[in-house]
Amino acid sequence: MSSKYNKAWTRIFARVGGLESILNRVRAGEVVSIPAEDIKNYGQRLSWLGRAIISKEGILGSSAGVAAHVNALKNILPKHLLPDEQIECVMSGKGGQLRLHMKLVDEASIRPTTIMQPPTPSLEQVVNAEDLGRFYLLISSFEQELRNFIKDIIGKGFIKRLNNELPAIVNKWREREATDIKWGIEPEEELINYADLTDYIQIIKRYRKIFAANEEELGDVETNLKIFANYGRNPLMHCRTLNIRKFYTTQSAVNFLREWLRRRGKTRQRT
C-alpha cells in the first residue's frame, strides 16, 4: 500500500548504508539506532512515537492503532526479511531527536494472542546434502574472491608490504605452511591461503583508506565479515550443525560484501 512515508524511510535507510546493511547488523545481535528526524518533513502528527513488529508477511497482529509512519515500514522491510524473521521497530524521541530502533525478536517472546498470521516454516531445519554443497560453494568462492581482492588492492609485492607492516600475520601464515610441510602435506601456492577471518579484518583496517570510503563503511564490512564467519565459514569448516537460517544469513552477508568488492573495485579503477 502506498504511503507518503515510504519515500521517507527509503531515504532514511539509504543515508545510513542501506537496509541490507542495517539488517545484517540486527542479525548479528545489535540493536541498531537510526536517526529519523527527517520523517517529520513528510507529515504532521501529535506524536511521532510508536512500535511495531514486522515479519515477511507484514505487521504482526492488528495494524489498528499503529501510527501511520511506523505502519509504513511494512511496505519497506518485508521484502528484505528472511522467512520466519521478525524485527521490532520502535520510534523514540529521547534527547529531543527522533530515532528508529531495530532489533531481532525472539519468536518465543511474542505473546501468541498477538500473532494473526499462520506460522511460517522453521529455519532451524538442518540443510540437506544438496544445500550443503551450495553452502560450501558459497563460502569457498567468496573467500577466494576476497583473497584476490586484497592482493589486487594492495598491489604488487603485497606479501613484502604485509611483512613490513603486519609481520605477525605473515609469520602466522609461514608457521601454518611449515606445519603442512612437516606433515607431508603439499603447501599452498600462496601464503594468503592460510589466512583466517581475523587476518582479513586486520588487513582491511590497517589499509582502511583504500578498502573503505569512511568509518561507517569499514564498520559495515567488519560486521558482515563476522556474520560470514560465525554463521557460515566457521560452522562449515568445523563440521558444526548447519541450518537454513545460517545459510540465508550467510548468503545475505556475502551479497553485501560482494557489492562492497564491486564498489571499491570501481573506485580504484577511477583513481
N, C-alpha and C positions, 0 to 999 in steps of 0.2 A: 504494500500500500504506500502511495506517495505521501510524503510529509515534508513540510518546509524545513524540518530539522535534519533530513537525510544529508543534504549538502553540507550542513554544519559539521556533522560528525565525520563525514568523509574528509573534510579539510582539517579538522582537529587531529584525526588519526594520522594523516599524511605528515603533519608538522612534527610528529614525534617518531618518525621512522616507518610508519605504515602499520596496518592492523596485524599482518602476519608476524611482524617483529614483536609487537606487543603481546600477542597470544602465546608466542614461544616463551617469552619471559614469564607469563602467567603459568604455563605448563611446567615450567621449571620450579614452581612454588613461590614465585614472587608476587606480592600484592602491588600491582602497578598503579601508580597515581599519575593522572594525566591532566594538565592544565585545560580547563574547559570554559574559561571566562567568555570566549568568543561566541558561545551558544546564545548569549544574550542579544547578539546582533540579529537574530533570526526570529525573535518574538518577544512578547511581553507576558510575564507571569507574576503572580503574587509570591510564589515560592519556586525556586529552581532546584530544591532538594528532591530526592526520590530514590527508589530502589527497585530493581527487577532481577530475576534470574532468567537467563536466556540460554536456550539449547538450540540444536539444529532445527527443531520444529517451531521455535519462536519463544514467546514468554511462557514460563511455567505458571500454570494456574490461570486465573482470570486476569485479563488486562484492564478490567474496570478499576478505576482508581489510580492506575499508573499514569503519572504525569506524561503529557504528550512528548516532551523532549526525550524522556527516558524510554517511552514506548517506541520511539523511532529507531532505537538501537536494534529492534527485532528485524528491521529492514536492512541492516548493515552486517550484523555479526553472524547470523546462521550459516551463510554460505562459506564462511571461513572456519567453522567449527567442525570438530571430529564427531562421528556418531557417538552418542552416549556422553558427550561432554556438556558441562553446564558451567556458565560463567556468571558470577554475581557482580552486578554493576550498581554502584552506589554513588550518588551525587552528594557532595558535601560542600559547605561554604566556610570551612574552618580557616581562620586567618583573613577572612574577607575576600578570599579568592575561590571561585568555583573550581572544583576538581572532580574528575570521574575516577573512582577507584574500582579496579577489576581484579577478581581473584577466582581461582578454580574452586568449584564447590564439590565437597564430598557428597555424593548422591545419598548416602545413608543419613546425612544430617538434615535433609529436607523432609518436612512433615508430609506423609503420604496424602493427606487431605488436600494439599495444595497442588498436587500433580494431576493434571487433567488429561495429558497425552498418554497413550499406551506406551509401555516400556520398550526401549529400543534394544537391539541385540547387544549382549555384553561384549566389551572389548578385551575381557580377561581371557578369552579363548586362546589357547596355545596355537601358534601358527603351524600349518601343515607343511609337508615336505616341499611342496611347490612354492609356498610363500617363503619358506626358509631359504630356498635358492635365490629368490628375488631379493630377500633381505641381505644375503651375503653379497650379491652383485651391487646392490645399492651402497653398502658400506665400503667394499673394496674399490669400486670405480671412483667414488667421491674422494677417498683418501689419496688415490693416485693422482687425481685432478689437483688436489690441494698441494701435494708434494711438487708437482710440475709447476704449479703457480708460484710457489715460494721460490723455487730455483729461478724461474723466469724474472720475477720481480726484483730479487736481489741482484741477479745478473751473473755474468761470467766470473768464475772463481769464488762462488758463494761459500764453498767449504772453507777456503782460506780466510774469507772475511768472517765467517762464524767462529772459526778457530781463534781469531784475534779478539773478537768482541763478545763471544759467548762460548768460551773454551770448555766449560763444564758440560755443555750439551754435546759437543763434538767428542769429548773424551768418553762420555757415556756410550755414544754410538760405536766408538772404536772398541770399547770393552765388550759390547754385545757381539761385534764382529769377531773378536778374539775368541769368545766363547763358542761361537759357531765352528770356527776352525779347530778349536780344541776337541770338540765332539765329532769331528769329521763331517760337519755339515758345510756344504758349499756356501760361502759367504755371499751376501747381497752385492749386486753390481754397484750400487750407490749407497753411501753411508746414510743418507736421509731415509732410506727404507727401514732403518732401525728406530726412527722417531716415534714418540708417543704423543698423546694429546697435549701434555704439559709442555713438551718441546715446541709444538706448533704455536701454542699461545705465547710462550716466551719470545719466540722469534718475531711474531706479529707485533707484540707490544714493544719489543726493542726497536723495530723499524716502523713504528706506527705512522710516521709521516707518509710512507709510501704504501702502506696497507689499508689505511683508513682516512676518510675525509675529515673526521673530527672525533672527539672523545665519545660521542654518543654512538657513532657507527662502530667504533672499536669495542664498546661495551656490548652492543648487539651481536657482534661477531663472536666475542668470547662466550656470551650466553649460549648461542646456538652451537658452538663447538662443544660445549659441555653437555648440551642436550644430545648431540650426536654421539658423544662418548658414553654418557650414562644410560641412554635408552637403546643404543644400537651397537656401537663398536665393542664396548666392554662386555655386555651380556653375550654377544655373539662369540667373541674370541675366548671367553671363559666358560662357554657351554652352560650358561645360565638359562632359566626359563624365559622364553620369548613369546609375547602375546601380541595380539593385533594392535592394542593401544601403543605399545612400544614401536611397532612398525610404522604406524601413522605419524606418531610424534617425531620419530627419526626422519621420516620422509619429509615432513614439514620443515624441519631444521635444515636438511640438505637442500631443499628448494630455496630457502632463504640464502644459504651460503653460496650456492651456485650463482644466484643473482648477484651476490656481492663479488664473486670472482669475475663475472662478466662486466660488471660496472667498473671495477678497479682496473681491469684489463684495458677497457676502452679509454679510461682516464690516462693510463700510462702511454697508450698509443698516441694521444694528442700532445703529450709533453715531449 
